[in-house]
Amino acid sequence: MTPLRGAYTALVTPLQPHREIDWERFDALLEFQRSAQIDGVVIGGTTAESPTFRRGELEALVARALDRLPGSMTVIAGTGRNDVREASELTARVADLGVRHVMLVDPAYNAPSSVEIRREYLVPLAQSFPELQFLSYVIPARTGTCLLPEDLLQAYRDAPNLAAVKDATGQPDYSRRVRTLLPPPFSLLSGDDNRALAMIHDPEVRADGIVSVSANLAPHAIQRAVHAALDGNRALADSLAPTLLSLGNMVSFPVREETTHGPVDLKVRNPLPTKAAFAMLGAGIGPCRPPLGRLTPAGFDWLARHLEDVERTGPGVFEPLRTQLGSHGSAASADELRQSWSYERY
């Protein structure tokens, strides 16, 4: 199987005001990614709000992506679920559509141990679909569990089509241990936008690329920086690094909100900032599905300021977005944006 290498966008799901999928905007997002020559897209991952998907939505999104993207772009379907039976059924359905790459996030909340993730989840699923290439997604901050590098190695030995890991642990030692145990051609991709270039440059990691949330907004910049790093063009990669760091820092961010009961520390989580940023940049793709809702007032202000900082760091970084996606409807005023994307008070 061909290793995964390059920049892959964890695609958001555009929604209409009544929170059904906006197919016109989804097509536009696919074309935007294609024009950036991004290496591939993840459809139905957690950035896509997959926990809120209704029956048939993943398959419909995947079919649309396969139909509209060139064969040179890899379509990865997010079929990881808390229930192994559901994950297996979803994997079978997207495989029937023609997908050859699937991503399995560690099961959240029921939070099996690492050995259980390996023995009851990854290996049985990968062995059931030997024609597919599997990408394991490790993000303990969101799932409450963590597949250990040692179990990843054993899973790879038991099911060699488990051929990649998306490391969103935020821990450099994790990826170093993975690479010690699993050298190329096993693929190691960063799941943290603000760590991707460092993981590629680190001689103990030698990451193969990134699954990026920021690439929803700036795929041209992400693609250029990642491939510069992979190709050894350190000067170009370093010149783009501040922009990528700024983009990555707004995927999820902490904020302090002043309340009538005293200050409250919060974390604004993906994909809410990304969808709000689309709207702030004049290229709205609709709301999130509950329980994701709106930013707090302090969160809204932080994100608005940070978008300005990103553009100062990397002039023109959002120009392709505005050019290709910014003509959708009339531009919202600052007051309208605040009303749509921020709670009036905490």
Phi and psi in degrees as a GROMACS rama.xvg file:
@    title "Ramachandran Plot"
@    xaxis  label "Phi"
@    yaxis  label "Psi"
@TYPE xy
-76.228  126.434  THR-2
-62.3491  151.652  PRO-3
-81.2567  128.067  LEU-4
-149.352  128.841  ARG-5
123.588  -148.466  GLY-6
-116.342  125.26  ALA-7
-124.012  130.725  TYR-8
-91.8641  124.808  THR-9
-79.3009  92.6071  ALA-10
-72.1328  135.173  LEU-11
-75.0594  164.366  VAL-12
-108.986  111.64  THR-13
-70.4086  141.334  PRO-14
-128.338  148.27  LEU-15
-76.2672  167.821  GLN-16
-54.7836  -32.9127  PRO-17
-87.0373  8.4489  HIS-18
72.7668  25.3327  ARG-19
-91.1817  158.209  GLU-20
-61.9155  134.266  ILE-21
-94.1929  97.44  ASP-22
-69.711  -33.4491  TRP-23
-62.7952  -45.0351  GLU-24
-70.5483  -32.8062  ARG-25
-62.7759  -43.6945  PHE-26
-59.9484  -40.5293  ASP-27
-64.791  -39.8124  ALA-28
-63.8013  -41.6947  LEU-29
-60.7437  -44.0245  LEU-30
-65.2351  -38.0747  GLU-31
-60.9158  -43.416  PHE-32
-67.7461  -40.8512  GLN-33
-61.6843  -41.9437  ARG-34
-65.3382  -25.4369  SER-35
-83.2002  -4.44221  ALA-36
58.3143  36.9623  GLN-37
-64.3582  151.236  ILE-38
-74.5205  -26.1781  ASP-39
-178.865  176.296  GLY-40
-134.744  146.757  VAL-41
-98.9267  121.815  VAL-42
-104.97  126.33  ILE-43
78.3827  26.0095  GLY-44
-80.1046  -171.72  GLY-45
-68.3434  -29.6876  THR-46
-61.9855  -27.5407  THR-47
-80.0277  2.02934  ALA-48
66.9086  38.9662  GLU-49
-58.3288  -29.8871  SER-50
-61.4126  -17.4684  PRO-51
-101.674  4.54433  THR-52
-63.9595  141.529  PHE-53
-93.9481  165.859  ARG-54
-57.28  129.819  ARG-55
91.6741  -13.8367  GLY-56
-69.6368  -41.825  GLU-57
-59.5425  -47.4125  LEU-58
-61.7405  -39.7228  GLU-59
-65.5219  -41.3377  ALA-60
-65.093  -44.1342  LEU-61
-62.9893  -45.336  VAL-62
-59.8897  -40.9072  ALA-63
-63.534  -43.7076  ARG-64
-65.0966  -43.656  ALA-65
-62.4697  -35.4881  LEU-66
-72.5612  -32.2685  ASP-67
-104.094  -13.2139  ARG-68
-102.287  148.255  LEU-69
-69.709  157.553  PRO-70
-62.8807  -18.8363  GLY-71
-72.6944  -15.8014  SER-72
-96.915  131.526  MET-73
-82.7397  128.023  THR-74
-102.951  117.154  VAL-75
-108.644  126.271  ILE-76
-99.0165  131.488  ALA-77
-85.3585  101.181  GLY-78
-112.363  8.29869  THR-79
-68.1163  136.074  GLY-80
-145.679  166.22  ARG-81
-67.6334  -30.5892  ASN-82
-100.97  117.851  ASP-83
-62.2006  -36.5171  VAL-84
-62.3755  -43.3509  ARG-85
-64.6247  -41.7613  GLU-86
-60.1947  -40.4037  ALA-87
-65.9318  -42.7271  SER-88
-64.6363  -43.1188  GLU-89
-63.5374  -42.19  LEU-90
-61.2202  -42.528  THR-91
-62.2062  -41.1596  ALA-92
-68.8707  -41.8617  ARG-93
-72.2797  -30.2264  VAL-94
-63.4496  -39.4877  ALA-95
-62.6794  -27.2594  ASP-96
-77.3334  -18.3905  LEU-97
118.172  0.477919  GLY-98
-66.4875  141.216  VAL-99
-121.918  2.00398  ARG-100
-134.168  130.416  HIS-101
-131.388  151.312  VAL-102
-116.115  132.385  MET-103
-117.006  107.774  LEU-104
-77.0853  145.646  VAL-105
-55.0655  137.721  ASP-106
-62.6097  127.297  PRO-107
-90.7155  153.248  ALA-108
71.7095  -57.663  TYR-109
-68.5302  -18.884  ASN-110
41.9172  65.4229  ALA-111
-64.4281  158.341  PRO-112
-67.537  169.135  SER-113
-59.0599  -43.145  SER-114
-66.3401  -35.0874  VAL-115
-68.9353  -39.5627  GLU-116
-56.3403  -43.7869  ILE-117
-67.6222  -52.7826  ARG-118
-80.1871  -30.3185  ARG-119
-105.116  -7.13328  GLU-120
-131.778  -71.83  TYR-121
-63.5708  -55.4311  LEU-122
-64.9491  -46.5185  VAL-123
-59.4325  -40.3906  PRO-124
-67.9528  -45.6678  LEU-125
-64.2271  -39.6435  ALA-126
-69.7259  -26.2418  GLN-127
-73.8353  -20.819  SER-128
-131.327  69.7181  PHE-129
-65.2303  -16.9528  PRO-130
-81.4958  -9.22134  GLU-131
-101.641  156.264  LEU-132
-104.635  126.932  GLN-133
-105.302  139.58  PHE-134
-117.648  118.914  LEU-135
-85.5041  136.081  SER-136
-116.553  115.036  TYR-137
-111.94  112.628  VAL-138
-143.718  77.3845  ILE-139
-59.7799  -29.3699  PRO-140
-63.9554  -25.5687  ALA-141
-101.789  -24.9356  ARG-142
-102.865  -23.9563  THR-143
79.8543  11.5017  GLY-144
-148.723  174.134  THR-145
-157.138  120.262  CYS-146
-69.4921  120.991  LEU-147
-78.8168  150.46  LEU-148
-54.6155  -36.3054  PRO-149
-65.0055  -38.2511  GLU-150
-73.8034  -31.406  ASP-151
-61.9811  -42.8705  LEU-152
-60.8421  -46.7488  LEU-153
-65.7558  -37.1683  GLN-154
-62.3099  -41.1427  ALA-155
-63.4172  -38.2554  TYR-156
-68.1308  -36.3562  ARG-157
-78.3329  -28.6134  ASP-158
-143.213  86.2647  ALA-159
-62.5885  -12.5981  PRO-160
-81.3312  -1.29713  ASN-161
-82.5037  87.1371  LEU-162
-108.626  5.58559  ALA-163
-159.922  158.977  ALA-164
-133.884  139.587  VAL-165
-102.119  109.611  LYS-166
-93.8816  104.692  ASP-167
-117.228  35.7646  ALA-168
-78.3941  -23.5525  THR-169
74.346  10.011  GLY-170
-116.911  109.682  GLN-171
-55.6784  -35.1645  PRO-172
-65.8369  -26.6098  ASP-173
-64.3921  -52.3935  TYR-174
-66.5865  -32.647  SER-175
-65.4297  -40.8174  ARG-176
-66.9986  -40.5107  ARG-177
-58.3326  -45.8473  VAL-178
-69.3016  -33.4016  ARG-179
-61.4699  -42.1652  THR-180
-81.5525  -31.497  LEU-181
-130.067  82.7452  LEU-182
-71.7526  169.608  PRO-183
-54.5487  147.617  PRO-184
-85.9126  5.31967  PRO-185
-60.0372  133.096  PHE-186
-94.5541  132.815  SER-187
-120.517  113.925  LEU-188
-113.811  139.975  LEU-189
-74.2313  136.398  SER-190
-104.777  4.9789  GLY-191
-116.119  114.975  ASP-192
-57.2016  -39.6635  ASP-193
-81.6885  0.435407  ASN-194
-114.276  -2.95021  ARG-195
-60.7487  -50.4464  ALA-196
-66.0761  -38.8263  LEU-197
-62.4542  -37.4467  ALA-198
-69.4727  -34.1687  MET-199
-69.3129  -42.8237  ILE-200
-73.5844  -28.2701  HIS-201
-62.3643  118.117  ASP-202
-64.7844  -18.197  PRO-203
-89.1318  -5.33487  GLU-204
-117.115  -54.6139  VAL-205
50.7111  54.6427  ARG-206
-58.8011  151.715  ALA-207
-94.4714  0.400177  ASP-208
147.916  -149.048  GLY-209
-149.7  145.849  ILE-210
-103.635  110.295  VAL-211
-112.485  134.647  SER-212
-82.027  -40.7311  VAL-213
-59.3394  -25.7357  SER-214
-66.9909  -12.6386  ALA-215
-60.6208  -40.0957  ASN-216
-92.3026  -33.4936  LEU-217
-139.633  60.6686  ALA-218
-64.6906  -32.564  PRO-219
-63.4563  -44.6609  HIS-220
-67.0692  -42.9063  ALA-221
-63.5115  -46.6668  ILE-222
-60.1148  -44.5634  GLN-223
-64.9489  -45.1636  ARG-224
-68.0182  -44.6216  ALA-225
-64.2545  -43.8042  VAL-226
-72.1175  -29.8211  HIS-227
-61.8748  -44.2152  ALA-228
-65.286  -45.1951  ALA-229
-64.2382  -33.7155  LEU-230
-86.1509  1.7335  ASP-231
82.5112  12.1855  GLY-232
-86.5949  76.0793  ASN-233
-63.8106  -36.106  ARG-234
-62.1099  -45.9361  ALA-235
-67.5385  -44.0928  LEU-236
-60.4303  -42.5061  ALA-237
-66.9424  -32.8858  ASP-238
-69.0326  -26.364  SER-239
-94.1084  -12.1245  LEU-240
-57.963  -43.3291  ALA-241
-59.8772  -36.4646  PRO-242
-66.777  -43.4241  THR-243
-65.0225  -37.2416  LEU-244
-64.0309  -43.3936  LEU-245
-63.7462  -41.6227  SER-246
-62.3528  -44.0154  LEU-247
-65.5584  -32.0136  GLY-248
-70.5941  -12.2575  ASN-249
-103.611  2.77842  MET-250
-62.8028  -48.2865  VAL-251
-141.845  139.75  SER-252
-151.178  150.813  PHE-253
-83.3902  152.21  PRO-254
-150.717  145.922  VAL-255
-105.68  126.75  ARG-256
-111.915  128.731  GLU-257
-84.1066  128.008  GLU-258
-126.091  171.013  THR-259
-67.1813  -12.6585  THR-260
-106.244  8.90345  HIS-261
110.286  173.664  GLY-262
-68.6724  145.901  PRO-263
-128.682  128.743  VAL-264
-95.034  127.443  ASP-265
-126.15  164.592  LEU-266
-124.593  122.674  LYS-267
-84.7818  124.608  VAL-268
-112.91  147.55  ARG-269
-55.7097  138.572  ASN-270
-100.249  12.8782  PRO-271
-56.0047  -48.6704  LEU-272
-61.4366  -35.5378  PRO-273
-66.9786  -45.4748  THR-274
-66.4679  -38.4935  LYS-275
-64.5315  -38.1381  ALA-276
-64.1181  -40.0957  ALA-277
-53.1967  -47.4547  PHE-278
-65.3957  -43.1375  ALA-279
-64.376  -26.7566  MET-280
-90.8808  6.66916  LEU-281
80.5171  22.9429  GLY-282
-135.753  51.5461  ALA-283
-55.9651  142.342  GLY-284
-124.838  16.7102  ILE-285
91.825  177.92  GLY-286
-82.7677  -179.254  PRO-287
-92.0744  165.127  CYS-288
-90.3282  140.158  ARG-289
-57.556  144.965  PRO-290
-84.4838  -2.57112  PRO-291
-70.163  138.976  LEU-292
-135.578  -95.8135  GLY-293
-131.858  168.572  ARG-294
-77.3204  153.916  LEU-295
-74.7984  164.727  THR-296
-54.7312  -44.669  PRO-297
-67.427  -35.6222  ALA-298
-65.9301  -40.5309  GLY-299
-61.5608  -46.6831  PHE-300
-63.8444  -40.9018  ASP-301
-61.9226  -46.3176  TRP-302
-65.4273  -41.0427  LEU-303
-61.5748  -43.7999  ALA-304
-66.0089  -39.6941  ARG-305
-67.6678  -37.2244  HIS-306
-59.8819  -39.4595  LEU-307
-64.2916  -39.7304  GLU-308
-64.5122  -39.6957  ASP-309
-60.4841  -43.2104  VAL-310
-68.7937  -30.1352  GLU-311
-70.3636  -37.9042  ARG-312
-67.8964  -41.1326  THR-313
-131.559  82.435  GLY-314
-53.7604  132.38  PRO-315
84.0616  1.8935  GLY-316
-61.8944  -30.5622  VAL-317
-100.524  5.81956  PHE-318
-62.3367  -43.4058  GLU-319
-59.3121  -38.0503  PRO-320
-61.9419  -48.5993  LEU-321
-64.5158  -38.6125  ARG-322
-67.5608  -43.27  THR-323
-91.6288  -30.3027  GLN-324
-118.994  -7.56096  LEU-325
-81.5515  -0.889112  GLY-326
-91.8835  6.72973  SER-327
-78.7833  102.926  HIS-328
73.1428  -177.133  GLY-329
-84.35  149.408  SER-330
-67.2323  135.796  ALA-331
-81.3136  144.045  ALA-332
-75.2895  167.482  SER-333
-59.2386  -40.3902  ALA-334
-65.8256  -39.8956  ASP-335
-66.6782  -39.8081  GLU-336
-61.7532  -45.8065  LEU-337
-62.379  -41.391  ARG-338
-64.4165  -36.519  GLN-339
-80.3755  -32.8554  SER-340
-116.316  -0.345949  TRP-341
-133.264  138.684  SER-342
-66.6022  146.794  TYR-343
-63.1515  -36.2903  GLU-344
-148.501  166.335  ARG-345
